[in-house]
Amino acid sequence: MDSGKSTLVGVLSKGELDDGRGSARLKVFNYPHEASNGRTSSVGHEIMGFCKSSQTQIFPNRFVQNKNKYWAEVVSKSSKLVTLIDLCGHEKYLKTTIYGLVGCIPDYVLIVVGANLGLSKMTKEHLGIVLALEIPFFFVVTKADMVQPEILKKTVNTLSKLLTCSVVNKKPMLINYKNEEEIQVAVKALGSNRVCPIFQVSNVTRQGIPELTRFLFLLENREDIKELGRASDSVEFDIHDKFSVTGVGLVVSGLLKSGRIRPGQNLFLGPDKFNHFKMVQVKSLHFARVPVDQVFAGQFCCISLKSLKKKEELRREDIRKGIVLLEGTNLPKSCRGFEAEVAVLHHSSTIKPGYESVLHCGVIRQSVRIMEMDKGIIRTGDKAIIKFRFMFTPEYIKANSTFLLREGRTKILGQIGKSVV
């Protein structure tokens, strides 16, 4: 919170420094109220384009606020794209942050700490979620130009102590400026999951920005170890957002978790609040805001849809959290509950049948109730086999999917075993 996350995303993606009053973050915010209060409340996406041959970052001839034009020029000139997902820092929007981490399945997490603020409660909260989801992460200390060297050193030392504690168990690696060899070592070390690089940057003076940009360019994607299918598998597309575009109709955006989608393809859309699936057809596809003739597993893209029933019109109101696009000849089945193995990461007292919490699993965000347990009660540190039931509407879930339960400071990590109809 107030550490300069959106400002950093703006500087990295646009190549233009901040004026010290938040000018860079205005270029990445999604809504006017975010610009007015300076607080991110939604999941934002930005891209960094690179030329692999020259190993340099690509920028358009001039910056334009229209992302369609800006992204199209960057994509056309780039041979490698890095997508930055800007998540919320304030406690009020923690559920949106969890939704972004669980639903977007990022390769790496960049945790931003303000040098003038130090280690906050929410930083520890975000770190705990990242550790639970087992996503490689690194720290960036911003506002290095605002504080005295002693304060900056104190912040870095506090981070180092946190990383070396028994819960985190990482070796801190402070990145020095203009040391190419050290950056390459940091990239390899991050993949080992035992080392955590720490960058010190300034969005105003550009201190540390070239080194961080180089680090992001050298990072490789993790699709081989993430829970993403191959292009030859059947289609599973998680819907994150929906739009109604004049002259086009309903457009959905999200992550293609498996398979390959082409225009003209027929897919199942659902389950809706009445537990129904409907057949729809793909009209067009966009990846990185550029029209394409197909999209592959692991890509975050936009899809224009139309109903196969002539008199039926798809509306934004038909799309709720948890709806997916699926491929197949048989009608997909949703479930009203599931059995899972869980581990209680933190809970202030005891958990027993009847306990209710909010489940985050992919794009699903719904309250669940514990119906049965293989133990009488469980506490922090315990593991159990539990049967859950969705409290409102059935959902489409797959076995072995990872989920997170959260209620206040309570955090429970689990893996779905089998569904219950």
One Martini backbone bead per residue (centre of mass of N, CA, C, O) as a GRO file, in nm:
protein
  421
    1MET     BB    1   0.093   0.038   0.025
    2ASP     BB    2   0.223   0.324  -0.102
    3SER     BB    3   0.492   0.199  -0.276
    4GLY     BB    4   0.468   0.208  -0.613
    5LYS     BB    5   0.348  -0.006  -0.812
    6SER     BB    6   0.211   0.150  -1.050
    7THR     BB    7   0.453   0.328  -1.110
    8LEU     BB    8   0.645   0.097  -1.185
    9VAL     BB    9   0.476  -0.015  -1.418
   10GLY     BB   10   0.484   0.249  -1.585
   11VAL     BB   11   0.795   0.270  -1.616
   12LEU     BB   12   0.851  -0.012  -1.741
   13SER     BB   13   0.636   0.004  -1.989
   14LYS     BB   14   0.699   0.324  -2.092
   15GLY     BB   15   0.988   0.469  -2.013
   16GLU     BB   16   0.873   0.685  -1.804
   17LEU     BB   17   0.918   0.898  -1.569
   18ASP     BB   18   0.852   1.021  -1.274
   19ASP     BB   19   0.752   1.335  -1.096
   20GLY     BB   20   0.669   1.257  -0.778
   21ARG     BB   21   0.319   1.261  -0.832
   22GLY     BB   22   0.206   1.011  -1.023
   23SER     BB   23   0.219   1.006  -1.347
   24ALA     BB   24   0.272   0.700  -1.418
   25ARG     BB   25   0.002   0.572  -1.294
   26LEU     BB   26  -0.207   0.707  -1.491
   27LYS     BB   27  -0.125   0.493  -1.736
   28VAL     BB   28  -0.261   0.219  -1.566
   29PHE     BB   29  -0.527   0.286  -1.491
   30ASN     BB   30  -0.879   0.193  -1.516
   31TYR     BB   31  -0.999   0.419  -1.316
   32PRO     BB   32  -1.084   0.727  -1.196
   33HIS     BB   33  -1.075   0.660  -0.884
   34GLU     BB   34  -0.775   0.574  -0.888
   35ALA     BB   35  -0.660   0.853  -0.973
   36SER     BB   36  -0.780   1.022  -0.732
   37ASN     BB   37  -0.655   0.819  -0.484
   38GLY     BB   38  -0.407   0.619  -0.573
   39ARG     BB   39  -0.580   0.335  -0.575
   40THR     BB   40  -0.582   0.009  -0.629
   41SER     BB   41  -0.896  -0.199  -0.733
   42SER     BB   42  -0.768  -0.365  -0.974
   43VAL     BB   43  -0.684  -0.559  -1.250
   44GLY     BB   44  -0.384  -0.505  -1.420
   45HIS     BB   45  -0.245  -0.460  -1.760
   46GLU     BB   46   0.090  -0.496  -1.890
   47ILE     BB   47   0.356  -0.439  -2.131
   48MET     BB   48   0.675  -0.586  -2.242
   49GLY     BB   49   0.896  -0.524  -2.503
   50PHE     BB   50   1.126  -0.736  -2.697
   51CYS     BB   51   1.446  -0.780  -2.848
   52LYS     BB   52   1.639  -1.055  -2.881
   53SER     BB   53   1.883  -0.969  -3.056
   54SER     BB   54   1.934  -0.681  -2.891
   55GLN     BB   55   1.818  -0.674  -2.595
   56THR     BB   56   1.568  -0.467  -2.614
   57GLN     BB   57   1.340  -0.233  -2.555
   58ILE     BB   58   1.008  -0.162  -2.663
   59PHE     BB   59   0.880   0.134  -2.821
   60PRO     BB   60   0.699   0.366  -2.922
   61ASN     BB   61   0.721   0.662  -3.080
   62ARG     BB   62   0.459   0.730  -2.901
   63PHE     BB   63   0.257   0.807  -2.648
   64VAL     BB   64  -0.061   0.647  -2.579
   65GLN     BB   65  -0.354   0.587  -2.400
   66ASN     BB   66  -0.428   0.389  -2.611
   67LYS     BB   67  -0.388   0.052  -2.589
   68ASN     BB   68  -0.440  -0.054  -2.872
   69LYS     BB   69  -0.213   0.114  -3.010
   70TYR     BB   70   0.025   0.064  -2.822
   71TRP     BB   71   0.033  -0.249  -2.826
   72ALA     BB   72   0.045  -0.296  -3.132
   73GLU     BB   73   0.329  -0.168  -3.170
   74VAL     BB   74   0.485  -0.347  -2.970
   75VAL     BB   75   0.413  -0.627  -3.088
   76SER     BB   76   0.521  -0.579  -3.385
   77LYS     BB   77   0.838  -0.528  -3.261
   78SER     BB   78   0.830  -0.800  -3.102
   79SER     BB   79   0.980  -1.123  -2.961
   80LYS     BB   80   0.905  -1.036  -2.656
   81LEU     BB   81   0.676  -1.087  -2.378
   82VAL     BB   82   0.581  -0.899  -2.080
   83THR     BB   83   0.352  -0.945  -1.819
   84LEU     BB   84   0.189  -0.709  -1.612
   85ILE     BB   85   0.037  -0.744  -1.285
   86ASP     BB   86  -0.176  -0.522  -1.121
   87LEU     BB   87  -0.218  -0.510  -0.779
   88CYS     BB   88  -0.341  -0.481  -0.474
   89GLY     BB   89  -0.255  -0.332  -0.142
   90HIS     BB   90  -0.507  -0.293   0.002
   91GLU     BB   91  -0.708  -0.442   0.236
   92LYS     BB   92  -0.986  -0.389   0.095
   93TYR     BB   93  -0.852  -0.558  -0.182
   94LEU     BB   94  -0.758  -0.858  -0.118
   95LYS     BB   95  -0.952  -1.035  -0.289
   96THR     BB   96  -0.836  -0.929  -0.561
   97THR     BB   97  -0.548  -1.028  -0.519
   98ILE     BB   98  -0.617  -1.329  -0.491
   99TYR     BB   99  -0.756  -1.352  -0.764
  100GLY     BB  100  -0.499  -1.286  -0.930
  101LEU     BB  101  -0.314  -1.516  -0.821
  102VAL     BB  102  -0.508  -1.761  -0.876
  103GLY     BB  103  -0.623  -1.690  -1.173
  104CYS     BB  104  -0.347  -1.597  -1.340
  105ILE     BB  105  -0.094  -1.761  -1.292
  106PRO     BB  106   0.188  -1.662  -1.223
  107ASP     BB  107   0.529  -1.694  -1.253
  108TYR     BB  108   0.574  -1.424  -1.083
  109VAL     BB  109   0.657  -1.222  -0.788
  110LEU     BB  110   0.635  -0.869  -0.716
  111ILE     BB  111   0.747  -0.713  -0.423
  112VAL     BB  112   0.658  -0.402  -0.287
  113VAL     BB  113   0.874  -0.161  -0.114
  114GLY     BB  114   0.889   0.113   0.079
  115ALA     BB  115   1.150   0.288   0.210
  116ASN     BB  116   0.964   0.486   0.394
  117LEU     BB  117   0.779   0.237   0.526
  118GLY     BB  118   0.847  -0.048   0.498
  119LEU     BB  119   0.726  -0.318   0.673
  120SER     BB  120   0.413  -0.430   0.634
  121LYS     BB  121   0.132  -0.608   0.698
  122MET     BB  122   0.056  -0.655   0.391
  123THR     BB  123   0.324  -0.773   0.302
  124LYS     BB  124   0.300  -1.027   0.480
  125GLU     BB  125   0.033  -1.122   0.361
  126HIS     BB  126   0.131  -1.156   0.068
  127LEU     BB  127   0.364  -1.349   0.131
  128GLY     BB  128   0.188  -1.578   0.249
  129ILE     BB  129   0.032  -1.637  -0.014
  130VAL     BB  130   0.275  -1.698  -0.198
  131LEU     BB  131   0.381  -1.935  -0.029
  132ALA     BB  132   0.124  -2.110  -0.047
  133LEU     BB  133   0.139  -2.110  -0.380
  134GLU     BB  134   0.438  -2.142  -0.479
  135ILE     BB  135   0.569  -1.859  -0.579
  136PRO     BB  136   0.802  -1.698  -0.717
  137PHE     BB  137   1.006  -1.432  -0.563
  138PHE     BB  138   1.058  -1.068  -0.536
  139PHE     BB  139   1.217  -0.764  -0.446
  140VAL     BB  140   1.114  -0.405  -0.440
  141VAL     BB  141   1.273  -0.104  -0.359
  142THR     BB  142   1.138   0.199  -0.330
  143LYS     BB  143   1.228   0.529  -0.297
  144ALA     BB  144   1.552   0.570  -0.279
  145ASP     BB  145   1.553   0.901  -0.308
  146MET     BB  146   1.386   0.982  -0.030
  147VAL     BB  147   1.612   0.856   0.147
  148GLN     BB  148   1.833   0.770   0.356
  149PRO     BB  149   2.075   0.534   0.360
  150GLU     BB  150   1.994   0.425   0.643
  151ILE     BB  151   1.696   0.360   0.576
  152LEU     BB  152   1.745   0.171   0.338
  153LYS     BB  153   1.918  -0.033   0.496
  154LYS     BB  154   1.699  -0.105   0.704
  155THR     BB  155   1.493  -0.222   0.506
  156VAL     BB  156   1.675  -0.445   0.388
  157ASN     BB  157   1.735  -0.587   0.661
  158THR     BB  158   1.441  -0.661   0.723
  159LEU     BB  159   1.403  -0.840   0.476
  160SER     BB  160   1.634  -1.039   0.535
  161LYS     BB  161   1.517  -1.145   0.803
  162LEU     BB  162   1.253  -1.254   0.684
  163LEU     BB  163   1.384  -1.457   0.475
  164THR     BB  164   1.558  -1.625   0.709
  165CYS     BB  165   1.334  -1.741   0.827
  166SER     BB  166   1.175  -2.045   0.873
  167VAL     BB  167   0.922  -1.988   0.692
  168VAL     BB  168   1.078  -1.889   0.432
  169ASN     BB  169   1.376  -1.975   0.357
  170LYS     BB  170   1.573  -1.740   0.230
  171LYS     BB  171   1.819  -1.597   0.021
  172PRO     BB  172   1.945  -1.299   0.011
  173MET     BB  173   1.984  -1.076  -0.295
  174LEU     BB  174   2.168  -0.805  -0.361
  175ILE     BB  175   2.146  -0.580  -0.621
  176ASN     BB  176   2.371  -0.443  -0.821
  177TYR     BB  177   2.489  -0.208  -1.020
  178LYS     BB  178   2.594  -0.294  -1.329
  179ASN     BB  179   2.567  -0.632  -1.290
  180GLU     BB  180   2.534  -0.879  -1.507
  181GLU     BB  181   2.618  -1.139  -1.359
  182GLU     BB  182   2.424  -1.107  -1.115
  183ILE     BB  183   2.161  -1.118  -1.276
  184GLN     BB  184   2.199  -1.404  -1.393
  185VAL     BB  185   2.215  -1.543  -1.118
  186ALA     BB  186   1.933  -1.453  -1.017
  187VAL     BB  187   1.767  -1.601  -1.229
  188LYS     BB  188   1.863  -1.890  -1.153
  189ALA     BB  189   1.799  -1.875  -0.844
  190LEU     BB  190   1.491  -1.831  -0.858
  191GLY     BB  191   1.434  -2.121  -0.978
  192SER     BB  192   1.530  -2.276  -0.706
  193ASN     BB  193   1.373  -2.147  -0.446
  194ARG     BB  194   1.624  -2.014  -0.240
  195VAL     BB  195   1.619  -1.725  -0.372
  196CYS     BB  196   1.603  -1.354  -0.308
  197PRO     BB  197   1.581  -1.085  -0.478
  198ILE     BB  198   1.702  -0.733  -0.436
  199PHE     BB  199   1.575  -0.422  -0.526
  200GLN     BB  200   1.681  -0.076  -0.598
  201VAL     BB  201   1.460   0.200  -0.663
  202SER     BB  202   1.376   0.479  -0.895
  203ASN     BB  203   1.110   0.654  -1.060
  204VAL     BB  204   1.276   0.935  -1.096
  205THR     BB  205   1.605   0.859  -1.149
  206ARG     BB  206   1.642   0.537  -1.246
  207GLN     BB  207   1.730   0.371  -1.025
  208GLY     BB  208   1.750   0.024  -1.114
  209ILE     BB  209   1.577  -0.010  -1.379
  210PRO     BB  210   1.769  -0.150  -1.584
  211GLU     BB  211   1.816  -0.406  -1.407
  212LEU     BB  212   1.518  -0.494  -1.386
  213THR     BB  213   1.466  -0.516  -1.690
  214ARG     BB  214   1.681  -0.732  -1.743
  215PHE     BB  215   1.561  -0.944  -1.553
  216LEU     BB  216   1.284  -0.973  -1.701
  217PHE     BB  217   1.402  -1.065  -1.974
  218LEU     BB  218   1.554  -1.334  -1.858
  219LEU     BB  219   1.302  -1.452  -1.785
  220GLU     BB  220   1.118  -1.746  -1.766
  221ASN     BB  221   0.878  -1.943  -1.816
  222ARG     BB  222   0.646  -2.187  -1.617
  223GLU     BB  223   0.464  -2.399  -1.784
  224ASP     BB  224   0.599  -2.677  -1.702
  225ILE     BB  225   0.496  -2.628  -1.373
  226LYS     BB  226   0.230  -2.550  -1.432
  227GLU     BB  227  -0.136  -2.576  -1.439
  228LEU     BB  228  -0.103  -2.636  -1.767
  229GLY     BB  229  -0.198  -2.717  -2.062
  230ARG     BB  230  -0.210  -2.824  -2.377
  231ALA     BB  231  -0.298  -2.765  -2.707
  232SER     BB  232  -0.418  -3.073  -2.735
  233ASP     BB  233  -0.619  -3.013  -2.544
  234SER     BB  234  -0.892  -2.928  -2.409
  235VAL     BB  235  -1.088  -2.665  -2.352
  236GLU     BB  236  -0.992  -2.411  -2.093
  237PHE     BB  237  -1.167  -2.110  -1.992
  238ASP     BB  238  -1.111  -1.836  -1.790
  239ILE     BB  239  -1.327  -1.592  -1.671
  240HIS     BB  240  -1.265  -1.247  -1.569
  241ASP     BB  241  -1.418  -1.073  -1.796
  242LYS     BB  242  -1.665  -0.828  -1.924
  243PHE     BB  243  -1.809  -0.704  -2.243
  244SER     BB  244  -1.978  -0.436  -2.427
  245VAL     BB  245  -1.958  -0.404  -2.777
  246THR     BB  246  -2.007  -0.204  -3.026
  247GLY     BB  247  -2.084  -0.421  -3.297
  248VAL     BB  248  -2.008  -0.706  -3.136
  249GLY     BB  249  -2.069  -0.755  -2.823
  250LEU     BB  250  -1.968  -1.011  -2.648
  251VAL     BB  251  -1.678  -0.988  -2.425
  252VAL     BB  252  -1.410  -1.196  -2.314
  253SER     BB  253  -1.174  -1.237  -2.047
  254GLY     BB  254  -0.869  -1.450  -2.011
  255LEU     BB  255  -0.754  -1.784  -1.936
  256LEU     BB  256  -0.582  -2.029  -2.113
  257LYS     BB  257  -0.530  -2.351  -1.977
  258SER     BB  258  -0.633  -2.514  -2.241
  259GLY     BB  259  -0.562  -2.552  -2.558
  260ARG     BB  260  -0.737  -2.430  -2.863
  261ILE     BB  261  -0.843  -2.125  -3.029
  262ARG     BB  262  -1.091  -2.053  -3.284
  263PRO     BB  263  -1.265  -1.931  -3.516
  264GLY     BB  264  -1.589  -2.100  -3.509
  265GLN     BB  265  -1.591  -2.222  -3.240
  266ASN     BB  266  -1.748  -2.453  -3.021
  267LEU     BB  267  -1.880  -2.378  -2.689
  268PHE     BB  268  -1.911  -2.399  -2.349
  269LEU     BB  269  -2.123  -2.201  -2.126
  270GLY     BB  270  -2.034  -2.213  -1.775
  271PRO     BB  271  -2.218  -2.196  -1.506
  272ASP     BB  272  -2.495  -2.067  -1.418
  273LYS     BB  273  -2.724  -1.983  -1.169
  274PHE     BB  274  -2.894  -2.251  -1.297
  275ASN     BB  275  -2.689  -2.477  -1.400
  276HIS     BB  276  -2.614  -2.387  -1.701
  277PHE     BB  277  -2.538  -2.471  -2.038
  278LYS     BB  278  -2.411  -2.308  -2.337
  279MET     BB  279  -2.391  -2.264  -2.678
  280VAL     BB  280  -2.106  -2.122  -2.843
  281GLN     BB  281  -1.938  -1.879  -3.058
  282VAL     BB  282  -1.648  -1.786  -3.214
  283LYS     BB  283  -1.562  -1.481  -3.371
  284SER     BB  284  -1.307  -1.357  -3.206
  285LEU     BB  285  -0.951  -1.260  -3.149
  286HIS     BB  286  -0.737  -1.143  -2.870
  287PHE     BB  287  -0.384  -1.058  -2.830
  288ALA     BB  288  -0.264  -0.792  -2.693
  289ARG     BB  289  -0.483  -0.622  -2.868
  290VAL     BB  290  -0.456  -0.836  -3.111
  291PRO     BB  291  -0.543  -0.984  -3.385
  292VAL     BB  292  -0.618  -1.340  -3.411
  293ASP     BB  293  -0.641  -1.695  -3.524
  294GLN     BB  294  -0.507  -1.788  -3.239
  295VAL     BB  295  -0.492  -1.960  -2.919
  296PHE     BB  296  -0.303  -2.052  -2.627
  297ALA     BB  297  -0.182  -2.197  -2.373
  298GLY     BB  298  -0.125  -1.924  -2.133
  299GLN     BB  299  -0.314  -1.710  -2.251
  300PHE     BB  300  -0.422  -1.374  -2.242
  301CYS     BB  301  -0.756  -1.308  -2.361
  302CYS     BB  302  -0.997  -1.224  -2.619
  303ILE     BB  303  -1.360  -1.301  -2.669
  304SER     BB  304  -1.597  -1.331  -2.916
  305LEU     BB  305  -1.950  -1.389  -2.873
  306LYS     BB  306  -2.215  -1.626  -2.974
  307SER     BB  307  -2.513  -1.752  -3.015
  308LEU     BB  308  -2.674  -2.040  -3.161
  309LYS     BB  309  -2.924  -1.885  -3.098
  310LYS     BB  310  -3.085  -1.656  -3.278
  311LYS     BB  311  -3.281  -1.524  -3.031
  312GLU     BB  312  -3.018  -1.518  -2.862
  313GLU     BB  313  -2.862  -1.300  -2.623
  314LEU     BB  314  -2.568  -1.196  -2.505
  315ARG     BB  315  -2.488  -1.094  -2.170
  316ARG     BB  316  -2.331  -0.964  -1.901
  317GLU     BB  317  -2.536  -1.092  -1.689
  318ASP     BB  318  -2.449  -1.398  -1.767
  319ILE     BB  319  -2.177  -1.321  -1.624
  320ARG     BB  320  -1.993  -1.487  -1.376
  321LYS     BB  321  -1.825  -1.597  -1.128
  322GLY     BB  322  -1.692  -1.914  -1.266
  323ILE     BB  323  -1.707  -1.899  -1.558
  324VAL     BB  324  -1.669  -2.114  -1.849
  325LEU     BB  325  -1.485  -2.256  -2.123
  326LEU     BB  326  -1.579  -2.552  -2.315
  327GLU     BB  327  -1.487  -2.864  -2.454
  328GLY     BB  328  -1.727  -3.081  -2.627
  329THR     BB  329  -1.991  -3.330  -2.668
  330ASN     BB  330  -2.055  -3.312  -2.371
  331LEU     BB  331  -2.214  -3.207  -2.106
  332PRO     BB  332  -2.118  -3.045  -1.856
  333LYS     BB  333  -2.029  -3.073  -1.502
  334SER     BB  334  -2.140  -2.970  -1.205
  335CYS     BB  335  -2.104  -2.871  -0.854
  336ARG     BB  336  -2.196  -2.855  -0.491
  337GLY     BB  337  -1.924  -3.014  -0.422
  338PHE     BB  338  -1.628  -3.126  -0.219
  339GLU     BB  339  -1.322  -3.299  -0.184
  340ALA     BB  340  -1.044  -3.232   0.051
  341GLU     BB  341  -0.711  -3.143   0.113
  342VAL     BB  342  -0.597  -2.975   0.408
  343ALA     BB  343  -0.421  -2.675   0.532
  344VAL     BB  344  -0.359  -2.493   0.823
  345LEU     BB  345  -0.202  -2.188   0.841
  346HIS     BB  346  -0.442  -2.000   0.984
  347HIS     BB  347  -0.594  -1.993   1.320
  348SER     BB  348  -0.726  -1.875   1.622
  349SER     BB  349  -0.874  -2.154   1.653
  350THR     BB  350  -1.131  -2.364   1.564
  351ILE     BB  351  -1.234  -2.631   1.337
  352LYS     BB  352  -1.566  -2.723   1.216
  353PRO     BB  353  -1.852  -2.821   1.142
  354GLY     BB  354  -2.000  -2.525   0.973
  355TYR     BB  355  -1.781  -2.381   0.856
  356GLU     BB  356  -1.714  -2.058   0.702
  357SER     BB  357  -1.589  -1.957   0.370
  358VAL     BB  358  -1.376  -1.825   0.122
  359LEU     BB  359  -1.329  -1.931  -0.207
  360HIS     BB  360  -1.021  -1.975  -0.405
  361CYS     BB  361  -1.056  -2.096  -0.755
  362GLY     BB  362  -0.947  -1.933  -0.973
  363VAL     BB  363  -1.255  -1.782  -1.067
  364ILE     BB  364  -1.352  -1.875  -0.799
  365ARG     BB  365  -1.590  -1.692  -0.567
  366GLN     BB  366  -1.705  -1.866  -0.279
  367SER     BB  367  -1.895  -1.983  -0.039
  368VAL     BB  368  -1.828  -2.228   0.217
  369ARG     BB  369  -1.912  -2.548   0.375
  370ILE     BB  370  -1.865  -2.762   0.632
  371MET     BB  371  -1.978  -3.104   0.655
  372GLU     BB  372  -1.707  -3.284   0.671
  373MET     BB  373  -1.473  -3.478   0.884
  374ASP     BB  374  -1.188  -3.678   0.992
  375LYS     BB  375  -1.218  -3.469   1.227
  376GLY     BB  376  -1.332  -3.290   1.482
  377ILE     BB  377  -1.076  -3.091   1.493
  378ILE     BB  378  -0.892  -2.793   1.383
  379ARG     BB  379  -0.573  -2.634   1.349
  380THR     BB  380  -0.295  -2.490   1.336
  381GLY     BB  381  -0.113  -2.723   1.121
  382ASP     BB  382  -0.336  -2.892   1.021
  383LYS     BB  383  -0.477  -3.191   0.873
  384ALA     BB  384  -0.746  -3.272   0.624
  385ILE     BB  385  -1.055  -3.427   0.537
  386ILE     BB  386  -1.296  -3.246   0.336
  387LYS     BB  387  -1.640  -3.149   0.306
  388PHE     BB  388  -1.784  -2.937   0.071
  389ARG     BB  389  -2.023  -2.655   0.022
  390PHE     BB  390  -2.194  -2.464  -0.173
  391MET     BB  391  -2.406  -2.184  -0.091
  392PHE     BB  392  -2.531  -2.109  -0.393
  393THR     BB  393  -2.364  -2.224  -0.652
  394PRO     BB  394  -2.260  -2.411  -0.884
  395GLU     BB  395  -1.947  -2.563  -0.999
  396TYR     BB  396  -1.654  -2.578  -1.198
  397ILE     BB  397  -1.435  -2.851  -1.127
  398LYS     BB  398  -1.106  -2.987  -1.065
  399ALA     BB  399  -0.893  -3.207  -1.006
  400ASN     BB  400  -0.606  -3.082  -0.829
  401SER     BB  401  -0.693  -2.815  -0.741
  402THR     BB  402  -0.604  -2.514  -0.612
  403PHE     BB  403  -0.686  -2.363  -0.290
  404LEU     BB  404  -0.828  -2.075  -0.102
  405LEU     BB  405  -0.900  -1.989   0.231
  406ARG     BB  406  -1.081  -1.690   0.356
  407GLU     BB  407  -1.101  -1.530   0.699
  408GLY     BB  408  -0.944  -1.284   0.748
  409ARG     BB  409  -0.658  -1.443   0.882
  410THR     BB  410  -0.756  -1.688   0.757
  411LYS     BB  411  -0.568  -1.979   0.622
  412ILE     BB  412  -0.647  -2.225   0.360
  413LEU     BB  413  -0.501  -2.503   0.209
  414GLY     BB  414  -0.587  -2.684  -0.104
  415GLN     BB  415  -0.696  -3.004  -0.263
  416ILE     BB  416  -0.881  -3.140  -0.498
  417GLY     BB  417  -1.040  -3.443  -0.537
  418LYS     BB  418  -1.371  -3.466  -0.537
  419SER     BB  419  -1.682  -3.442  -0.653
  420VAL     BB  420  -2.021  -3.321  -0.560
  421VAL     BB  421  -2.353  -3.341  -0.680
   0.00000   0.00000   0.00000
